[in-house]
Amino acid sequence: MKEDIRNLIDISRKVGAYPEFVQGGGGNTSVKIDDDLMAIKASGYLLKDMKENDGFAFVNYNDIDNYIKNDRISGNTEDEFSNFIEGKTSKINGYPYLKPSIETGFHALLSYKYIVHTHSVYSNILCCSFEGEKIAQKLFPDSAWAKYANPGKDMTVVIDKVIKGKKSDVIFMQNHGIITCANNSSDVKKLHESINNKIIKHFNISSDYKLEEILLDIDSVKEKVIFPDQVVYLLSEDLRNTTAGLETLYAYDYILKKIMKFGLTPSFISEEDIDYIENMGSEKYRKTLIKK
């Protein structure tokens, strides 16, 4: 188990070190340790800050997988499903007992040992544009595409449908991010890197991603939402001025400008979904953990 945890921490820190891949507490990673136990990034924690004894939770992923596949999830509200996931959290001696990621459901479903989910700005050029699905299929014919759903229960239901139709180690998530999967830690890191590099090459993007101060029309930021964490970090003035908020603001600006530059059409999240995300209990919890 210790080797699996070390690999998880290594993956998390390496991916989390790049704000072009994850912003603030976004993204998540997991490793399936045996037939029942999975370690997954804890809610609100930063990938880059994970340690061998902190920053992740243990869950019984087999019970979660069976619950979803037996369609017991369909009658759940988001809070009920979140409570179910928390009820499957395991206390392991020597490790803290933490709240698992809001995306634990789809990690449990995916039949690979290592899962990496990021909010890569490069992948999100595709995921946040109407033309992105066709481009993704052209560049990555073996990949899958998940239609937009709100984080948590709804996204888990969509991923369940996607993998029933097509098993893939790469899933593009509309208006959200990317999932990469493999059965060893080296392969999952290489896969995540290669996917992003191919998108960079396709659009001939220069190595210009660096955080810097930007000026944006805040009304536009509030109205033109392209991914869920924009709601979490940018609709509140207090959170906009945190490191997580600034990273998210720059990612939003970068993605939208690239979409327009490449002649694509941005895809925005509906007002109904924005309101839903704002009122999710799990997202409110994440906000309490945001550091200045």
C-alpha positions as CSV (number, residue, x, y, z in Angstrom):
1,M,0.0,0.0,0.0
2,K,2.8,2.4,0.8
3,E,4.2,2.2,-2.7
4,D,0.8,2.9,-4.2
5,I,0.5,6.0,-1.9
6,R,4.0,7.2,-2.9
7,N,3.1,6.8,-6.6
8,L,-0.2,8.7,-6.0
9,I,1.7,11.6,-4.3
10,D,4.3,11.7,-7.0
11,I,1.6,11.9,-9.7
12,S,-0.3,14.5,-7.8
13,R,2.6,16.8,-7.1
14,K,3.9,16.7,-10.6
15,V,0.6,17.4,-12.2
16,G,-0.3,19.9,-9.5
17,A,2.9,21.9,-10.0
18,Y,1.6,23.4,-13.2
19,P,-1.2,26.0,-13.0
20,E,-2.0,25.3,-16.7
21,F,-3.2,21.8,-15.5
22,V,-4.9,22.6,-12.2
23,Q,-6.0,25.8,-10.6
24,G,-6.5,26.1,-6.9
25,G,-8.1,23.0,-5.4
26,G,-9.2,21.7,-8.8
27,G,-8.5,18.3,-10.3
28,N,-8.1,15.0,-8.5
29,T,-6.1,11.8,-8.6
30,S,-6.7,8.3,-7.3
31,V,-5.1,4.9,-6.9
32,K,-6.9,1.6,-6.4
33,I,-4.9,-0.3,-3.8
34,D,-6.8,-3.6,-3.8
35,D,-10.2,-5.0,-4.7
36,D,-12.0,-2.7,-2.3
37,L,-9.7,0.2,-1.2
38,M,-9.0,3.3,-3.2
39,A,-7.1,6.4,-2.1
40,I,-8.3,9.7,-3.7
41,K,-7.4,13.3,-3.2
42,A,-9.4,14.9,-0.4
43,S,-11.9,17.6,-1.0
44,G,-10.4,21.1,-1.1
45,Y,-6.8,20.0,-0.9
46,L,-4.3,21.0,-3.5
47,L,-2.6,18.3,-5.6
48,K,0.8,20.0,-5.3
49,D,0.5,20.0,-1.5
50,M,-0.3,16.3,-1.0
51,K,2.0,14.3,1.3
52,E,2.5,10.7,2.1
53,N,0.3,11.1,5.2
54,D,-2.0,13.9,4.2
55,G,-4.2,15.3,1.5
56,F,-6.1,12.1,0.5
57,A,-9.0,9.9,1.7
58,F,-9.6,6.2,1.6
59,V,-12.9,4.8,0.3
60,N,-14.4,1.4,-0.5
61,Y,-14.6,1.9,-4.2
62,N,-16.1,-1.5,-4.8
63,D,-19.2,-0.6,-2.8
64,I,-19.5,2.7,-4.6
65,D,-19.1,1.0,-8.0
66,N,-21.8,-1.5,-7.3
67,Y,-24.1,1.2,-5.9
68,I,-23.9,3.1,-9.1
69,K,-24.0,0.2,-11.5
70,N,-27.1,-1.1,-9.7
71,D,-28.7,2.3,-10.5
72,R,-29.3,3.1,-6.9
73,I,-27.8,6.5,-7.6
74,S,-30.7,7.6,-9.8
75,G,-33.0,8.3,-6.9
76,N,-30.4,10.3,-5.0
77,T,-30.1,14.0,-4.6
78,E,-26.6,15.4,-4.7
79,D,-26.5,15.6,-0.9
80,E,-27.7,12.1,-0.5
81,F,-25.1,10.7,-2.9
82,S,-22.4,12.8,-1.2
83,N,-23.5,11.4,2.2
84,F,-23.3,7.9,0.7
85,I,-19.7,8.5,-0.5
86,E,-18.8,9.8,3.0
87,G,-20.3,6.7,4.5
88,K,-17.9,4.6,2.4
89,T,-14.9,6.5,3.7
90,S,-12.4,4.2,5.5
91,K,-10.3,5.1,8.6
92,I,-6.8,3.7,8.1
93,N,-4.3,3.7,11.0
94,G,-1.6,6.3,10.5
95,Y,-3.5,8.4,8.0
96,P,-5.9,11.3,8.6
97,Y,-9.7,10.8,8.1
98,L,-10.6,13.3,5.4
99,K,-13.6,14.1,3.2
100,P,-13.1,12.5,-0.3
101,S,-13.2,14.5,-3.5
102,I,-16.6,15.4,-5.0
103,E,-15.6,13.3,-8.0
104,T,-15.1,10.1,-6.1
105,G,-18.0,8.5,-7.9
106,F,-16.5,8.4,-11.4
107,H,-13.0,7.4,-10.0
108,A,-14.7,4.3,-8.5
109,L,-16.3,3.4,-11.8
110,L,-13.2,3.6,-14.0
111,S,-11.5,0.2,-14.2
112,Y,-7.9,1.4,-14.0
113,K,-5.5,1.5,-11.1
114,Y,-4.5,5.1,-11.6
115,I,-6.8,8.0,-12.5
116,V,-5.7,11.6,-13.2
117,H,-8.4,14.3,-13.7
118,T,-7.2,17.8,-14.5
119,H,-8.6,21.1,-15.7
120,S,-5.9,21.5,-18.3
121,V,-6.2,24.8,-20.2
122,Y,-5.1,23.0,-23.4
123,S,-7.7,20.3,-23.1
124,N,-10.3,22.8,-22.2
125,I,-9.8,24.7,-25.5
126,L,-11.6,21.6,-26.8
127,C,-13.9,20.9,-23.9
128,C,-15.2,24.5,-23.7
129,S,-15.9,24.9,-27.5
130,F,-18.7,23.6,-29.6
131,E,-16.2,22.2,-32.2
132,G,-14.1,20.5,-29.5
133,E,-15.7,17.1,-29.7
134,K,-15.0,16.7,-33.4
135,I,-11.4,17.9,-32.9
136,A,-10.9,15.5,-30.0
137,Q,-12.2,12.6,-32.1
138,K,-9.9,13.5,-34.9
139,L,-6.8,13.9,-32.7
140,F,-7.7,11.0,-30.3
141,P,-10.0,8.5,-32.1
142,D,-9.9,6.1,-29.1
143,S,-10.9,8.8,-26.6
144,A,-14.4,9.3,-25.2
145,W,-16.5,12.5,-24.8
146,A,-18.7,13.2,-21.8
147,K,-21.5,15.7,-22.3
148,Y,-21.6,18.4,-19.7
149,A,-23.0,17.6,-16.2
150,N,-22.6,19.3,-12.9
151,P,-19.8,18.0,-10.6
152,G,-20.6,15.1,-8.3
153,K,-23.5,12.9,-8.7
154,D,-24.6,14.2,-12.2
155,M,-21.1,13.8,-13.6
156,T,-20.8,10.3,-12.2
157,V,-24.1,9.3,-14.0
158,V,-22.8,10.7,-17.3
159,I,-19.4,9.0,-16.9
160,D,-21.2,5.7,-16.2
161,K,-23.1,6.0,-19.4
162,V,-20.0,6.9,-21.4
163,I,-17.9,3.9,-20.3
164,K,-20.8,1.6,-20.9
165,G,-20.7,2.7,-24.5
166,K,-17.0,2.9,-25.0
167,K,-14.1,1.9,-22.8
168,S,-11.3,4.4,-23.1
169,D,-8.3,5.6,-21.1
170,V,-9.0,9.2,-22.1
171,I,-12.2,11.0,-21.5
172,F,-12.8,14.6,-22.4
173,M,-15.4,16.3,-20.2
174,Q,-17.4,19.0,-21.8
175,N,-16.9,22.4,-20.1
176,H,-14.8,20.7,-17.4
177,G,-11.6,19.0,-18.1
178,I,-9.9,15.7,-19.0
179,I,-9.6,12.2,-17.4
180,T,-6.6,10.0,-18.1
181,C,-6.3,6.4,-16.9
182,A,-3.6,3.7,-16.7
183,N,-2.6,0.7,-14.7
184,N,0.8,2.0,-13.7
185,S,1.9,5.4,-12.5
186,S,4.4,6.0,-15.2
187,D,1.9,5.4,-18.0
188,V,-0.7,7.7,-16.6
189,K,1.8,10.6,-16.3
190,K,3.0,10.0,-19.9
191,L,-0.6,9.7,-21.2
192,H,-1.6,13.0,-19.6
193,E,1.5,14.7,-20.9
194,S,1.1,13.3,-24.4
195,I,-2.6,14.3,-24.8
196,N,-1.8,17.9,-23.8
197,N,1.3,18.1,-26.0
198,K,-0.7,16.8,-29.0
199,I,-3.3,19.6,-28.5
200,I,-0.5,22.2,-28.1
201,K,1.1,20.9,-31.4
202,H,-2.3,20.8,-33.2
203,F,-2.9,24.5,-32.5
204,N,0.7,25.5,-32.7
205,I,0.6,27.0,-29.2
206,S,3.8,28.6,-28.0
207,S,5.1,28.1,-24.4
208,D,3.4,31.2,-23.2
209,Y,1.5,30.1,-20.2
210,K,2.6,32.2,-17.2
211,L,0.5,33.7,-14.5
212,E,0.3,37.5,-14.7
213,E,-2.0,40.2,-13.6
214,I,-4.9,40.6,-16.0
215,L,-7.9,43.0,-16.2
216,L,-11.2,41.5,-17.0
217,D,-14.8,42.8,-17.1
218,I,-16.2,41.0,-14.0
219,D,-19.7,41.1,-15.3
220,S,-18.5,39.1,-18.3
221,V,-16.7,36.6,-16.0
222,K,-20.0,36.1,-14.2
223,E,-22.1,35.8,-17.3
224,K,-19.9,33.8,-19.6
225,V,-19.1,30.7,-17.5
226,I,-17.1,28.0,-19.3
227,F,-16.3,25.6,-16.4
228,P,-17.6,24.9,-12.8
229,D,-14.6,26.2,-10.9
230,Q,-15.2,29.6,-12.4
231,V,-18.4,29.6,-10.4
232,V,-16.6,28.4,-7.2
233,Y,-13.7,30.8,-7.3
234,L,-14.7,33.8,-9.4
235,L,-18.2,34.8,-8.5
236,S,-17.1,35.9,-5.1
237,E,-14.9,39.0,-4.8
238,D,-13.2,37.5,-1.7
239,L,-12.2,34.3,-3.4
240,R,-11.2,36.0,-6.7
241,N,-8.3,37.6,-4.8
242,T,-7.0,34.3,-3.4
243,T,-4.2,32.4,-5.2
244,A,-6.8,29.9,-6.3
245,G,-9.0,32.7,-7.7
246,L,-6.2,34.3,-9.6
247,E,-5.1,31.0,-11.1
248,T,-8.7,30.3,-12.2
249,L,-9.1,33.8,-13.6
250,Y,-6.0,33.5,-15.7
251,A,-7.1,30.0,-16.9
252,Y,-10.5,31.4,-17.9
253,D,-9.0,34.3,-19.8
254,Y,-6.4,32.1,-21.5
255,I,-8.9,29.4,-22.6
256,L,-11.5,31.9,-23.9
257,K,-8.8,33.9,-25.8
258,K,-7.4,30.7,-27.4
259,I,-10.9,29.6,-28.4
260,M,-11.6,32.9,-30.2
261,K,-8.1,33.0,-31.7
262,F,-8.5,29.5,-33.3
263,G,-11.9,30.4,-34.8
264,L,-13.9,28.2,-32.4
265,T,-17.2,28.9,-30.7
266,P,-17.2,29.1,-26.9
267,S,-19.7,26.9,-25.0
268,F,-21.1,28.4,-21.9
269,I,-22.7,26.8,-18.8
270,S,-26.4,27.7,-18.4
271,E,-27.7,30.0,-15.6
272,E,-29.5,27.1,-14.1
273,D,-26.3,25.1,-13.8
274,I,-24.5,28.1,-12.4
275,D,-27.1,28.5,-9.7
276,Y,-26.9,24.7,-8.9
277,I,-23.2,24.8,-8.5
278,E,-23.3,27.9,-6.3
279,N,-25.7,26.1,-3.9
280,M,-24.0,22.7,-3.8
281,G,-23.0,21.7,-0.2
282,S,-19.8,20.0,-1.4
283,E,-18.7,23.2,-3.2
284,K,-19.5,25.4,-0.2
285,Y,-17.3,23.0,1.9
286,R,-14.5,23.4,-0.6
287,K,-14.7,27.2,-0.3
288,T,-14.1,27.0,3.4
289,L,-10.7,25.4,2.8
290,I,-9.4,28.0,0.3
291,K,-6.3,29.7,1.5
292,K,-5.4,33.3,0.9
